Amino acid sequence: MLSLSHSSLVLAAALALMPAAFAAPTVCDARSFGAKADGATLDTAAIQGAIDHCARQGGGTVRLTAGTYLSAPIVLRSNITLQLDKGATLLGTPDHAAYPAKTEFRAPGLQSLVSATNADHLAITGEGTIDGNGESWWEEAHKYKDSGILGNDHPRPRLVVFDHCHHIRIEGVTVQNSPMWQIVPYYSDDIVIRNVRVLAPQHSPNTDAIDPFSSTHITIDHVLADVGDDDIAIKSGEINSPGPDSPSQDITITDCNFLHGHGLSIGSEIAGGAQRIRAERIHFDGTDNGIRVKANRDRGNDVSDLVFRDIDMKNVKNAIIVSEYYPKVLPAEGVEAPQPITRLTPHFHNITIENVTATDTKSAGAIVGLPESPVLNLTLKNVHLSAETPLTIGYATVTGSNVTVVTPKGQGIVTGPEAHVSLQ
């Protein structure tokens, strides 16, 4: 008779007690739940069924194999990975009525194509595409001034929204053609967006690529953005916000390539403030702006500890814009009296711009604060701009070294009121 040793019995008992730890991860193929992926049949119920089934198992991967999955809005759950295989497209339905009205970001809005609320450990991965099918929305938006902006009566859905979520990863996929903003972490934390392409036609309205909104601990790495509005816009509070608003903090942006779009922005809706933001090794080609920090008296707060380093620009309209007069760059009259400081007064300070070159640029840009709240401690190091018009500085303290601004008329820097400039 064979007998088991004591150690064998212990091992067998341990394995019997831990089957879940070694179980294969749950994979829910949307086709198994009835998805046709033919681009014509609405696959919403099948995809949501796969998500909900995986969630009931404690989490897993919802897989979209090659094909076109026409869908109304779907909702991700905790511990779910949405995997889009190569050749798979999740395509938003063009039926505007399929996007339910909801309060989003404290304002009337419409449910996004992909969303999660109060969920943890979420991922969107693969080589496939999420396509918002936004053209009909853009056509409608052109009928209304500022359509879709917070508080407007004609909202448009965003494409991918994480609302009060934690531990998020988006990797490998293409996200494109959103009716409005494309990827939006809202009051969320611990986010990685890596090796992602975000696309929209050059003149599509408000199609920002990535908009972290009152969110923290974010890595944006190796992203290609070619869109109709901001390539990245870091936000933290709406215009005329009554508060309270949380800041966006601890954001790192590295090794990105921005083509059409309005550039790398902090603001303009920044009523909660923004701190500890680092952008390095960014290439701009054909964007409206390069580096832009923007606010106004109706939407500002503390914006500080910003570092922009190792950046090159070609054929941009404005190389560097740091302005507290958005949507303008400069005060209308050139000189104005200070106004009372409020909770929405912008305070820009401790900003470093280092190792930056710009060629074929229309404007070197502007660094302009408010009379009551000047830009403080802005440092330029190894900055070389070649532009048609000079860099304007006013209501600001700017220091630095090895700075050249070359223009056809020879004047590289123009100083306005209360400009304190010390460049070696």
N, C-alpha and C positions, 0 to 999 in steps of 0.2 A: 504494500500500500504506500502511495506517495504521500508525503507530509510536507506542509508549508513551514518554512522557517519563521521565526518571530518577526524578522525584518520584512519578509514578504507579506506577512499578515498585516503589519503596520502600513506598508505601502498600499496594499489593496484597500484597506479601510480608508486611508487618506484620499485615494482616488474616488472612492465611492461617495465620500462626503463633499467632493469639490467638482462635480460634473460641469456646473455652469461656468466655472473659471476657465475651462478648457474647451467649451462648446464653440463651434464655428459661429462667427458673427451672423446675425440675421440679415439676409439680403432679400429685398422685396422688389421684384421686377414689375414695373408698372404694367407691362403687357399681360402678366399673369392675373392682374386685377381688372382686365378688360380694355386697356388702352389700345387704340388702333394705330396711332402714330402715322396717320395718313395725311395730316395737314388739313383735313376737312371735318373729321369727326371730333366733337368736343370731348377731350379726355380728362376733364377736371375731376370727375367723380372717381375715375380709376386711379389717378395719381394721388388724390387725397386719401383714397382707400388704402393704397400701399403705404403712405406715410403713417396713417393711423394704426394700421396693423403692426408695422415695425415698432411704433411707439408703445403699443401694448405689450410687446415682447421685451421691453426695456430699452429699446433703441436698435439701430442698425442702419443699413444702407438702402436707400430707395434708388433703384437703378433705372435710368432711361437709356435704352439701347438705341442704335441708329434709327432715325426717323424724325418726323415732325409732329410734336405733341401740341395740338391746339388746346388752349386752356384759358379759363377764367381764373381769378385769384385762388392760390393754394396757400396753406398755412403749415409751416414746419413746426415740429415738436422737439422737445429736449432729446438729446442723444441721437439725432437724426443726421445722416449725411445724404445729401441729394447729389447723386453721381450722374453726370451727363457724359455718356460715352462719345467718342469721336463720331461725328455725323449725326448726333442727337441735337434737336432744337426744341426747347420749350418756347412756344410761340403764343404771345398774348392774343386773345380773341379781339377782333376789331369792334365787337359789340360793346359800345360804351355803357349800356345798361347793365352789363355783367359785372361791373366794378362797383360794389356797394358803397354808399356814402358812409363815412365814419369821421369821428373826431380824431385827427392825427396831428401830432405836434401841437396840441392845444388849439387847433383851428379846424374848420370844416375841410374835409378832404375826401379822397376816394381810396379804397383798399388797393394796395399794390399787388402786382402779379405774384410775387413771392414775399412772404412775411413771416415773422415769428415775434411773439410777445411774451415777455417774462419766461424765456426759455434759456437753457444752458447747453453747452457742448453741441454746437451746430456746425455743419460744414456744407459747402457747395464745391464740388470738385469735378475733375474730368477734363476732357478736351472738347466738350460740346458747347452749346450756345444757349443763352437766355435772351430772347428777342422780344422787346416790348411792343413791336408792331405799331410804332407811335405816329406814323404819318398822318392818319386821320385826326389825331389829337393835335398835332402841330398846325394842321390847316384850321382847326377850330380856334386854336390859341391865337393865331394871327388876326382873328376877328376882334379880339379883346386885348386892350392894353394891359400888360403885366399879368396875363392869364396864368393861373396856377401858383402865383406867389402867395405866401401865407396870408390868409385873411381875404383873398380874392373870392368873388362870387362864382367864378368859373374854374374850379379846381381840376387838376389832372392827376391821375395816379402816378406814383413813383414806381420803380421797377422792383428793387430788392430792398426791403426795410427790416432791420433788426431793432425792435423797440424794447428797451430795458432787458437786454439779453447779455449773457456772459460766455466767454470762451467760444469765439467764432473764427472759422477759417474759410476763406474763399481762395481757391487755388486752381490754376490751369484753364479756367473757362473763359469764354468770351461773353461779355454782357453788352447788349447794344439796343439802340432804337427805343429807348424809354420814352413814354409820353412826357416825362419831366425828369427830375433827378434820378440817377441810375442806381447807385449803391449808397445806402444811408444807414449807418449805425447811429441810433438815437438813444441817448442815455444808456449806452452799452459799454462794456469793458472787456479787455483782453481780446483783441481782434487782430488777425493776420490776413492781409490781402496780398497775395504773391503770385507772380507770373500770370497776370490777368490782362486781357485786352478789354477796353471799354470804348465803344464806338457809337457815333451818331453823325449824321450829315452836318456840315459846317454851319448851316443856318437854321438848324432845328432849335427851337426856343427852350432855354432853361434845362438843357440836357447835361447838367453837370455830371462828371464821371463818378467821383467819390466825394461824399459830403459827410464827414464825421460831425455829429451834432451833439454837443454836451456829452462827449464820450472820451474814454481814457484808455491808455496803454494800447496804442495802435501801431502796428507795423504795416506800412505800405511799401512793397518792394517789387522791383522789376515789373512795373505796370506801364503799359502803353495806352495812352488816352488820346483819342482823336474825336472831338465832340463839338457841340455847338455852344457851350458855355464853359464855366470853370472846369479845368482838368481836375483840380482838387479845390474844394472850398470848405474850410474848417469853420464851423458855426457853433453858436451856443445860446441863441435867444432871438426871438423875432423882433421886428420893428415895433417900437413903442411898447415893449414887453412890460407888463405890470410886475413881473418877477413872481417868485424867485426863479433864477436860472442857474444851472450848474455849468462850470467851465468845461472846455475841452482841454485835456492835458496829456503830456507824455506821449507825443506822437512822433514817429520816425518815418521819414519818406526817403527812400534810397533807390538809386539806379533806375530811374524812371525816364520815359521818353514821351514828351508831350508834343503833339502836332497841332492841328487846329484846336481852338478852344481859347478860353480867356485866361489861361495860365494857372499858376499855383497861388491860391488865395487863402488868406486868413480873413474871414469876414464875408460879406459885410454885416450879416445878422450875428452879432457877437456880444449880445447883452449879458451873457454869463462870463465873458472873458475867455482867454486862452493863454496857457503857459507851457513852457518846456516843449517846444516844437523844433525839430531838427530835420532839415532837408539837405541831402548831400548827393552829389553825382547825378544831377538832373540835366537832361538835354531838351531844349526848347527849339522847335523849328516851325515857324509859321504861325505861332500863337499870337493873340492880340496883346497879351502881357506876358512877362516873365514872372518875376517875384512881385506879389501884390499883397499888401496889408491894408485893409480898407474898413472904414466905419464912418459914423456920423453921430451927431448929438442925440439922435433918436434910437440908437442901437448899439452903443459901445459899452466897454468896461475895461478892466485891466488886461492888457495884451503884452506879454513880456517873456523874456528868456527865449528868444527866437534865434536860431542859427541857420543861415543859408550858406552852404559851402560847396565848392567844386562844381560850379554850374556854368554851362555854356549855352548861349542863345544865338540864333540866326534868324533873320527876317521876322523879328517881332515888332509890334507897334510901340510898346513901352517896355523898357528893360526893367526898371525898378520903380514901383509905385508904393509909397508908404503915405497914405493920406487919410485924414480924419474928416474929409469933406465929401465922401461918396454919396451919390453917384458922380459928383464932380471931382476934380483933382485939386483945384485951387479955389480959394474964396472968390466969389463973383466980383467983388470990388477991389480985390488985391489986399486991402487992409481993412480990418474990422475990429470992433471993440469986443473985449471978452464978455462972454455970457455966463450966467450962473451955472455952477457945477451941479449936476444931478446924478442919480444912480446910473444913467445911461450915457454919461460923458465918457468918451474913449480916453484911455491912458496908455499910450504906446511907449515902451521903454525897454532898455537892455536888449538891443537887436544887433546881431553881428552878420555882416554880409561879406564873405571872404572867398577869394579865388573865383571870381566871376568875370566872364568875358561875354561881350555882345557885339555882333557885327551885323551890318545891313539893317540897322534899327532906325525906325522913324524918330522916336524920342528916347533920350536917355532916361527920362522919367521925372519923378518928383518925390521929395521927402518933406511933407507939410503937415504940421500939427495945428491945433486950435490955439487961439490966443490965451485961453484959459487953461489949456492942457497941451503944452508943446510936446513934441517927440523928444525923448531924453535918452542919452547914452546909446546912440546909434553909431556903430563902428564899421567903417569900410576898410578892408585889407585886400590888396592885390586885386583891385577892381578896374577893369579896362573896358570902356564902352565906346563904341563908334556909332554915332547917330546923326540924324539930320538936325535935331534940336537939342539944346543942352539939358542938364540936370538942374532942376529948380529946387532950392532949399529955403524953407521959411518956417518960423515958429518951431525950430528944432535945434538940438545940439548934436553935431556930427563931428566925429574925430576919425582919424585913420592914417594909413600910409600906403604908398605905391598905388595911387589912384590916378587914372587918366580918363578924361572924357574928351573925345575928339569929335568936332563938328566942322562942317564946311566953312563957317564964319570964324572959327577959331576960339570962340567963347564956350568952354565946356561946362562951367557951373555958373548958374545965376542965383544970387542970394536975394531973398525977400526980407520982410520985416522979422526981427527977432531970430535971425539965422546966426548961429554960433558955430562956425566951421573951422576946424583945425586939422588940415591934411598935410602930412609930411611928404 
